[in-house]
Each structure stands twice: as C-alpha cells, then as structure tokens.
Amino acid sequence: MPAEPAADLEPQSNVAEYSVSEISGALKRTVEDTFGHVRVRGEISGYRGPHSSGHAYFALKDERSRLEAVVWRTTFSKLAFKPEEGLEVVVTGKLTTFPGSSKYQIVVEAMQPAGAGALMALLNERKLKLEAEGLFAAERKRPLPFMPRVVGVVTSPTGAVIRDIRHRIADRFPLHVLVWPVRVQGETCGEEVAAAIDGFNAIEPGGPLPRPDVLIVARGGGSLEDLWGFNDEGVVRAAARSAIPLISAVGHETDWTLIDHAADRRAPTPTGAAEMAVPVRADLVAALAALDARASAAVSRTLQAERRAVANLARALPSPDILLSLPRRRLDEAETALGRALRFYAGERRRMLGETGALLSPARLESAIRDRRADLRHAEGAIVHALSTALARHRHRLERLDASLRPHIVSARSDQARLRLAQAGERMDRAFRDLTTRRRTALSGAWRVAASLDPRQVLERGYAIVRGAGDVPITRAEDLKPGTAFELEFARGHRRAAIATAGEDEAPRAAKPSRRKASPLQADVQGDLF
C-alpha cells in the first residue's frame, strides 16, 4: 500500500496568514496611530544637506539607539533652525514606516535646538564662521550720513518700536520715514528681514519711491529664542552687503545678535537708533546761529581793521592837488606847444603846397605830356622794330635750317616738319598781334590818363587860370593889389586885366543877376577887363 504524502501528516493551524504587503501596511497603521505626534530629542547624524529633490534625510541618535528622520521639502523651507551635523535638537513629528526596507522613521514637522546651551554653541559656531569670512571686519563699516533725507526702518508695523522711532525722529528732526513691515519673531523672521534689507537697497535713486539714506533694523527685547531670527546667516549676509549704512537696534543693551556685528552701527535701543540716525534740529539751528554771529563779528572786526589801515595809509598819501599839479603843468605846456606846432605845420604845408602848385603849371604839364608822348612813340617804334627784327631773324634761321636738312630726312619728315613750321609761324604771328594789341591798349590808357591831367579839361567846366608877372599862377586874393596886372586864361582864349581898386569903395558894375553875391575881387576883375 503506497505511503501518503507528508503534508497530509502535518497538523493543521488556525493562525491567520498575511502577505508581506499586508503585514507592512498593518505595522504602518499601528505605528502611525500609536505615535501620531511625538517629540524626540537626539543628535543629528549623517546629514549631508538637502537632497536634489529638496527633501532632507538624516538620523537622530543617542548613546544606544538610532532613529531615521526625513524632512519634506515643503517643511524644510519653513524650519526656523536648519539641520546641522552633530547638533542636538528636539524635533516634533509623527512616526511612520517605510515598507520598502522594513524601517521606521520620523517625519519631522518642527525642529529646535535642545536647550540654551545648544543655541549658544550654534551661535558661537556661526559667529566664528562669519567672522572668518570677514563680514564683521571694522574696515567694512561705513560712516552714517550726517543729515539723511529718508530713513528706512525694518521692523513690525504694529509694535511699539516703530512708534518710538517715529516719535523720536519727529522730535529731533522731522523727515521722511519708510517702514518695511516684517515679522520680528518666528520661523520666517530671518528671511523677511533679509528680504527687506535687500529690497531697500534695490530702490533706484530718483525713482517714484525715495531711496533711504540710512537703514534701521529694530526689535524690542526678548529671550535668545525670540531674537534668534536676527542670528540667521542670511540676515547677517544681507546686512554686510547692504550699500546703505545700517543701524542694528535689536533687543536691549545687554542683548547681542549676529546682525549687531555686521551692521555699521549698533544702537542699545530702537530709540537710540533714531537718535543716531538724525541730528537734533534745534541744536543745528543754534549752532548755525552761533556760527553766523561769529562770522558777522569777524567780518565787522576785519572791516574795522581795514578801515583803520586805509585811514593810516590815506594820511601818509599826498593830497590830490599835489599829485595832479605836475601832470596839469605838463598838460598846459603840451597844449601851448601843440598850438604852435599846429600853426607851424600848417604854414609849412601851405608853403609846400604853394611850391608844388607853382610846379604844376599848364606849361609844365604840357611839356611833361609832350615828353611822355614822345617816349611812348619812341617805345612803340622800338618795340615794333624789335619784334620785326626778331621775327625776321627767326624766319631767316628757320629758312637756313630748312635748307640745311638732308633730302632723305626732309622727305621722311617733310609733312610733319612743314606742319610744325606752319604752326610755329602762326603762333609767332599771333603772339606779335597780341603783343601789339596789348601795347596799343597800354598806350591808349596812358593817353586817357594824360588827357585827364590836361588842365584844359578843367577850364572847359568854367574855371580860369590867373597868372601874374613871369607867368606865375596867382592862388590867393591878397596877392592882387590895386594896380596889379594879370592874365586870365579861359578854355578858349586869354584876357589881360588889372586891379583898379580894392573893391570896398566902389559899387559893382551892372551885371547879370547872379544867385550868389560876387566877392570884391570878382567885381573888380569884371569891371576892369581890357
């Protein structure tokens, strides 16, 4: 009889059977229902920064156990404290399992350092890191403007800090205050403060929104956790790269944050920051008044001293009459000498004109014109003779050259040579005609000049020449004495005349009415012509 299978021999069990997925899902639900919201304290281990997906993976451990942790991307950006290797933290989240590897982990929803000691250690570590980068160096800090026109304030718009700053600025020096509202506590505090500092620096000068001349980052007092947003690395870097001078006024005088080291100035309180930012207007007015009074007094003293110096110099100077006496005398002597010199000069000029006029008699002019005409005729004859001689000489030379040329050369170049000879002859004839024309034109111009100088042309216009003894022209009426005989030359003819009287005792002879009264000399001449 064959044996039965071994399976039939095993005893049957009533234990429920699960698949791997079913047991994993049951465990996941059990863990999540039991540990739905827990707080776990431990040291961060294996943190290498956020993954490319934006999620962060690390582990929490203590001296005996290890718990895997994950921070999803949406939560990671909201964490007030970012994970750091070796940092002891307290995380809040829920436990869950990862069925793919049979592991359980905590999904972190919030994270904070485990106590003040850890915060101080993190703060000190961050301070040393930023200080090593030179963000706290004294040479990076800029001086505050003495009299800003616009003050930018980064703080909460609803707190007492902004009211204190506004009231203090209004009391000291009223000006324009721009407020960038931010949260001064909480998870997003650091990001908002850094964005506000960068936003103020991004305002363009001269735009619709005025660019601040100085910034104030202010917050009231609080615990280390309350002020932790101002220890954020992003806030410190924003304060260090700010092109606008920045005043940090976070907390009370005993509270120190990292932004205090990066700012250009630190104020103990927000009110102190307002006092640093703007001067006291009343003090400035008083100082200006004092400077104005000192300047006025200095100017007054300087003017008095200058007046005294001028008065002393004036006493040492001679009077104006003494200073001007010598120039006045020289001026009088020059005036007298000038009159004598003018009379002498006028007499000399009259004498020279008389001598020149005597030389310019019609006979002399006619003689000069005849000489010039003779010279021109002689020059014309010489030019014509010279041109004729030169032309005959060149023609004779060309004829001899033509006769001396060999027959075979003449036969080879006869046409061209005859053409060139004909052209040369034409050019010489043309040059002779042009030169003759120019000479005749010059001679005609000389004739016209000579005709214009002919005194008979002047006599044709109604003038007459008066000549005395020796054919000397008489140019002045006082030279005609009673009984003086003289000759009048007209355009056509001569007349002799004599002066009968001086012309003052006799009445003029009857004559044709004239438009102007004749002089006594003219009347005597008309009456005594013979």
DOBAPA-829188 format. One record per residue (C-alpha): residue in three letters; x, y, z. Coordinates in steps of 0.2 Angstrom, whole numbers, padded with zeros to 4 digits, always signed. Layout:
<atoms>
ALAXYZ;...
</atoms>
This chain:
<atoms>
MET+0000+0000+0000;PRO+0008+0017-0005;ALA+0013+0029+0008;GLU+0003+0045+0010;PRO+0011+0062+0007;ALA+0020+0070+0022;ALA+0009+0086+0021;ASP-0006+0076+0025;LEU+0003+0070+0040;GLU+0006+0088+0047;PRO-0006+0095+0059;GLN-0017+0110+0053;SER-0015+0128+0061;ASN-0028+0142+0064;VAL-0015+0156+0063;ALA-0020+0170+0051;GLU-0009+0171+0035;TYR-0003+0188+0029;SER+0006+0194+0014;VAL+0021+0205+0015;SER+0012+0220+0010;GLU-0002+0216+0022;ILE+0009+0215+0037;SER+0019+0230+0032;GLY+0003+0240+0030;ALA-0003+0234+0047;LEU+0013+0239+0055;LYS+0012+0256+0047;ARG-0005+0259+0053;THR-0001+0253+0070;VAL+0014+0264+0072;GLU+0006+0280+0065;ASP-0010+0278+0076;THR+0001+0274+0091;PHE+0014+0288+0088;GLY+0004+0300+0078;HIS+0013+0316+0086;VAL+0029+0314+0096;ARG+0044+0325+0102;VAL+0061+0316+0100;ARG+0077+0323+0107;GLY+0093+0317+0099;GLU+0109+0321+0090;ILE+0109+0324+0071;SER+0120+0311+0062;GLY+0123+0308+0043;TYR+0116+0325+0037;ARG+0124+0330+0020;GLY+0112+0344+0016;PRO+0096+0344+0007;HIS+0093+0331-0007;SER+0091+0337-0026;SER+0073+0334-0023;GLY+0073+0347-0009;HIS+0070+0334+0005;ALA+0082+0331+0019;TYR+0087+0314+0026;PHE+0097+0311+0042;ALA+0096+0301+0058;LEU+0093+0305+0076;LYS+0104+0295+0089;ASP+0109+0294+0107;GLU+0121+0283+0116;ARG+0111+0267+0112;SER+0099+0269+0098;ARG+0097+0277+0081;LEU+0081+0284+0073;GLU+0080+0288+0054;ALA+0072+0305+0050;VAL+0066+0314+0035;VAL+0061+0332+0032;TRP+0050+0335+0017;ARG+0054+0349+0005;THR+0039+0360+0010;THR+0043+0358+0028;PHE+0062+0361+0026;SER+0059+0379+0019;LYS+0049+0383+0035;LEU+0061+0377+0048;ALA+0067+0391+0060;PHE+0083+0380+0063;LYS+0091+0371+0049;PRO+0099+0354+0052;GLU+0117+0353+0056;GLU+0129+0338+0058;GLY+0131+0335+0077;LEU+0118+0347+0083;GLU+0107+0341+0097;VAL+0089+0345+0093;VAL+0072+0342+0098;VAL+0061+0338+0084;THR+0042+0336+0083;GLY+0033+0325+0070;LYS+0025+0308+0068;LEU+0032+0291+0067;THR+0029+0280+0051;THR+0037+0265+0042;PHE+0045+0263+0026;PRO+0039+0246+0019;GLY+0052+0245+0005;SER+0066+0242+0018;SER+0056+0237+0034;LYS+0062+0253+0043;TYR+0053+0265+0053;GLN+0057+0284+0054;ILE+0050+0300+0060;VAL+0043+0314+0048;VAL+0050+0330+0055;GLU+0037+0344+0056;ALA+0047+0356+0068;MET+0064+0357+0075;GLN+0073+0367+0088;PRO+0090+0366+0097;ALA+0090+0356+0113;GLY+0091+0370+0126;ALA+0100+0386+0128;GLY+0117+0378+0129;ALA+0115+0371+0111;LEU+0109+0388+0105;MET+0124+0396+0112;ALA+0135+0383+0104;LEU+0127+0385+0087;LEU+0128+0404+0089;ASN+0146+0404+0093;GLU+0150+0392+0079;ARG+0140+0403+0066;LYS+0149+0418+0073;LEU+0166+0411+0071;LYS+0162+0406+0053;LEU+0155+0423+0048;GLU+0169+0432+0056;ALA+0182+0421+0047;GLU+0174+0427+0031;GLY+0177+0445+0036;LEU+0159+0450+0037;PHE+0162+0458+0054;ALA+0178+0467+0049;ALA+0179+0485+0055;GLU+0186+0492+0038;ARG+0169+0486+0030;LYS+0159+0498+0041;ARG+0153+0514+0033;PRO+0150+0531+0042;LEU+0132+0536+0044;PRO+0126+0551+0034;PHE+0126+0567+0045;MET+0109+0573+0039;PRO+0099+0560+0030;ARG+0083+0564+0020;VAL+0075+0547+0021;VAL+0076+0534+0034;GLY+0071+0516+0031;VAL+0065+0505+0046;VAL+0064+0486+0045;THR+0053+0481+0060;SER+0035+0476+0064;PRO+0022+0489+0059;THR+0011+0486+0074;GLY+0023+0486+0088;ALA+0029+0500+0100;VAL+0046+0500+0092;ILE+0040+0509+0076;ARG+0030+0522+0086;ASP+0046+0525+0097;ILE+0057+0528+0082;ARG+0044+0539+0073;HIS+0041+0550+0088;ARG+0060+0552+0092;ILE+0063+0557+0074;ALA+0049+0569+0074;ASP+0055+0577+0090;ARG+0073+0578+0084;PHE+0072+0582+0065;PRO+0056+0578+0056;LEU+0059+0569+0039;HIS+0053+0555+0028;VAL+0052+0538+0036;LEU+0049+0522+0026;VAL+0044+0506+0035;TRP+0046+0489+0028;PRO+0035+0478+0038;VAL+0042+0461+0044;ARG+0039+0448+0057;VAL+0052+0450+0071;GLN+0050+0433+0078;GLY+0046+0416+0072;GLU+0051+0404+0058;THR+0051+0417+0043;CYS+0058+0431+0053;GLY+0076+0429+0046;GLU+0070+0428+0028;GLU+0059+0443+0029;VAL+0072+0454+0037;ALA+0085+0449+0024;ALA+0072+0452+0010;ALA+0068+0469+0017;ILE+0087+0475+0018;ASP+0089+0469+0000;GLY+0073+0477-0005;PHE+0078+0494+0002;ASN+0095+0493-0007;ALA+0086+0488-0024;ILE+0077+0505-0024;GLU+0084+0516-0038;PRO+0089+0534-0033;GLY+0077+0547-0041;GLY+0063+0534-0043;PRO+0045+0536-0038;LEU+0049+0529-0021;PRO+0063+0538-0012;ARG+0079+0528-0008;PRO+0083+0528+0011;ASP+0100+0536+0016;VAL+0101+0525+0032;LEU+0093+0509+0037;ILE+0087+0504+0055;VAL+0084+0486+0059;ALA+0074+0486+0076;ARG+0065+0475+0088;GLY+0061+0475+0106;GLY+0069+0464+0119;GLY+0066+0446+0122;SER+0074+0429+0125;LEU+0088+0421+0115;GLU+0074+0411+0106;ASP+0064+0426+0102;LEU+0079+0435+0094;TRP+0085+0420+0085;GLY+0079+0426+0068;PHE+0092+0440+0069;ASN+0106+0427+0071;ASP+0101+0420+0054;GLU+0115+0418+0042;GLY+0105+0426+0028;VAL+0101+0441+0039;VAL+0120+0444+0043;ARG+0125+0442+0025;ALA+0111+0454+0019;ALA+0117+0467+0032;ALA+0135+0465+0027;ARG+0132+0468+0008;SER+0120+0482+0011;ALA+0126+0498+0001;ILE+0115+0509+0013;PRO+0123+0512+0030;LEU+0114+0501+0043;ILE+0110+0503+0061;SER+0106+0487+0071;ALA+0094+0490+0086;VAL+0089+0473+0091;GLY+0084+0469+0109;HIS+0090+0479+0124;GLU+0108+0485+0128;THR+0113+0468+0135;ASP+0106+0458+0120;TRP+0118+0454+0106;THR+0114+0446+0090;LEU+0125+0442+0074;ILE+0117+0457+0065;ASP+0125+0468+0078;HIS+0142+0463+0072;ALA+0138+0465+0053;ALA+0129+0482+0055;ASP+0138+0498+0053;ARG+0132+0504+0070;ARG+0124+0496+0085;ALA+0111+0505+0095;PRO+0107+0499+0113;THR+0088+0503+0110;PRO+0077+0507+0095;THR+0076+0525+0102;GLY+0095+0526+0102;ALA+0095+0521+0084;ALA+0083+0535+0080;GLU+0095+0547+0089;MET+0110+0540+0080;ALA+0101+0542+0063;VAL+0096+0560+0064;PRO+0103+0575+0072;VAL+0094+0587+0083;ARG+0087+0601+0073;ALA+0086+0614+0087;ASP+0105+0611+0090;LEU+0109+0613+0072;VAL+0099+0629+0071;ALA+0108+0635+0087;ALA+0125+0630+0080;LEU+0121+0639+0064;ALA+0116+0655+0073;ALA+0132+0654+0084;LEU+0142+0652+0068;ASP+0133+0666+0059;ALA+0136+0678+0074;ARG+0154+0673+0075;ALA+0156+0676+0056;SER+0147+0693+0057;ALA+0158+0698+0072;ALA+0174+0693+0062;VAL+0168+0702+0047;SER+0165+0718+0057;ARG+0182+0717+0066;THR+0190+0714+0049;LEU+0181+0729+0041;GLN+0186+0740+0056;ALA+0204+0735+0055;GLU+0204+0738+0036;ARG+0196+0755+0038;ARG+0210+0759+0051;ALA+0223+0753+0039;VAL+0216+0763+0025;ALA+0214+0779+0035;ASN+0233+0777+0041;LEU+0238+0775+0023;ALA+0227+0790+0017;ARG+0236+0801+0030;ALA+0253+0796+0023;LEU+0247+0800+0005;PRO+0249+0817-0003;SER+0233+0827-0007;PRO+0225+0825-0025;ASP+0231+0843-0029;ILE+0249+0839-0026;LEU+0248+0823-0035;LEU+0240+0832-0050;SER+0250+0848-0051;LEU+0264+0841-0061;PRO+0253+0832-0074;ARG+0242+0848-0075;ARG+0258+0858-0079;ARG+0264+0846-0092;LEU+0247+0846-0100;ASP+0246+0865-0101;GLU+0264+0866-0108;ALA+0259+0852-0121;GLU+0243+0862-0126;THR+0253+0878-0129;ALA+0267+0868-0139;LEU+0253+0859-0148;GLY+0246+0876-0154;ARG+0262+0882-0160;ALA+0267+0866-0168;LEU+0250+0866-0177;ARG+0252+0883-0184;PHE+0270+0879-0189;TYR+0264+0863-0198;ALA+0250+0872-0207;GLY+0262+0886-0213;GLU+0275+0873-0219;ARG+0261+0863-0228;ARG+0254+0879-0236;ARG+0272+0883-0242;MET+0275+0866-0249;LEU+0258+0866-0257;GLY+0262+0883-0265;GLU+0278+0877-0271;THR+0270+0861-0278;GLY+0256+0871-0286;ALA+0269+0883-0294;LEU+0277+0867-0302;LEU+0261+0861-0308;SER+0258+0875-0321;PRO+0249+0871-0338;ALA+0265+0874-0347;ARG+0275+0862-0337;LEU+0261+0849-0338;GLU+0260+0851-0357;SER+0279+0849-0358;ALA+0278+0833-0347;ILE+0264+0827-0358;ARG+0274+0830-0374;ASP+0289+0821-0366;ARG+0278+0806-0361;ARG+0270+0806-0378;ALA+0287+0806-0387;ASP+0293+0792-0375;LEU+0278+0782-0379;ARG+0280+0784-0398;HIS+0299+0780-0396;ALA+0295+0765-0386;GLU+0281+0760-0398;GLY+0293+0761-0413;ALA+0307+0752-0403;ILE+0295+0738-0399;VAL+0289+0736-0417;HIS+0307+0737-0424;ALA+0312+0724-0411;LEU+0298+0712-0414;SER+0300+0714-0433;THR+0319+0711-0431;ALA+0316+0696-0420;LEU+0303+0689-0432;ALA+0314+0691-0447;ARG+0329+0683-0438;HIS+0318+0668-0433;ARG+0312+0666-0451;HIS+0329+0668-0458;ARG+0335+0654-0445;LEU+0321+0643-0450;GLU+0324+0645-0468;ARG+0343+0641-0466;LEU+0338+0626-0456;ASP+0326+0621-0469;ALA+0339+0622-0482;SER+0352+0613-0472;LEU+0341+0597-0469;ARG+0346+0582-0479;PRO+0334+0577-0493;HIS+0331+0560-0486;ILE+0327+0567-0469;VAL+0316+0580-0477;SER+0307+0568-0487;ALA+0304+0556-0472;ARG+0298+0570-0461;SER+0293+0584-0473;ASP+0274+0584-0470;GLN+0276+0584-0451;ALA+0290+0597-0452;ARG+0281+0609-0463;LEU+0266+0607-0452;ARG+0276+0611-0437;LEU+0284+0626-0446;ALA+0267+0632-0451;GLN+0261+0631-0434;ALA+0276+0640-0427;GLY+0274+0654-0439;GLU+0256+0656-0435;ARG+0260+0656-0416;MET+0273+0669-0419;ASP+0261+0680-0429;ARG+0248+0678-0416;ALA+0260+0682-0402;PHE+0265+0698-0412;ARG+0247+0703-0415;ASP+0243+0700-0396;LEU+0259+0710-0390;THR+0254+0724-0402;THR+0236+0724-0396;ARG+0242+0725-0378;ARG+0255+0739-0381;ARG+0241+0749-0390;THR+0229+0746-0376;ALA+0243+0752-0363;LEU+0246+0767-0374;SER+0228+0771-0375;GLY+0226+0770-0356;ALA+0242+0781-0355;TRP+0233+0794-0367;ARG+0217+0794-0356;VAL+0227+0797-0341;ALA+0237+0811-0349;ALA+0220+0818-0356;SER+0213+0818-0338;LEU+0228+0828-0332;ASP+0226+0841-0345;PRO+0222+0857-0337;ARG+0211+0862-0352;GLN+0199+0849-0347;VAL+0196+0858-0331;LEU+0194+0875-0340;GLU+0181+0868-0351;ARG+0170+0866-0335;GLY+0170+0885-0332;TYR+0186+0888-0322;ALA+0200+0900-0327;ILE+0219+0902-0323;VAL+0225+0918-0316;ARG+0244+0922-0320;GLY+0254+0936-0314;ALA+0271+0943-0320;GLY+0283+0929-0326;ASP+0268+0918-0330;VAL+0267+0913-0311;PRO+0249+0907-0306;ILE+0241+0918-0293;THR+0231+0907-0280;ARG+0227+0920-0266;ALA+0216+0935-0267;GLU+0228+0945-0256;ASP+0241+0944-0269;LEU+0231+0955-0281;LYS+0235+0973-0275;PRO+0227+0988-0283;GLY+0235+0992-0300;THR+0242+0974-0302;ALA+0241+0967-0320;PHE+0237+0949-0323;GLU+0231+0937-0337;LEU+0216+0926-0337;GLU+0217+0910-0347;PHE+0200+0903-0352;ALA+0196+0887-0361;ARG+0196+0897-0377;GLY+0207+0912-0377;HIS+0216+0924-0365;ARG+0212+0941-0357;ARG+0223+0954-0349;ALA+0216+0963-0334;ALA+0221+0974-0319;ILE+0215+0978-0302;ALA+0208+0996-0301;THR+0203+0997-0283;ALA+0202+0986-0268;GLY+0183+0983-0271;GLU+0176+0990-0255;ASP+0174+1009-0260;GLU+0165+1006-0277;ALA+0149+0998-0280;PRO+0150+0984-0293;ARG+0146+0987-0311;ALA+0129+0982-0318;ALA+0130+0964-0322;LYS+0118+0949-0325;PRO+0109+0945-0309;SER+0118+0930-0300;ARG+0111+0918-0287;ARG+0126+0921-0276;LYS+0135+0938-0271;ALA+0151+0940-0280;SER+0167+0944-0270;PRO+0175+0961-0271;LEU+0189+0953-0281;GLN+0177+0946-0294;ALA+0168+0963-0295;ASP+0184+0972-0299;VAL+0190+0960-0311;GLN+0174+0961-0321;GLY+0174+0980-0321;ASP+0192+0982-0327;LEU+0194+0969-0341;PHE+0203+0976-0357;
</atoms>
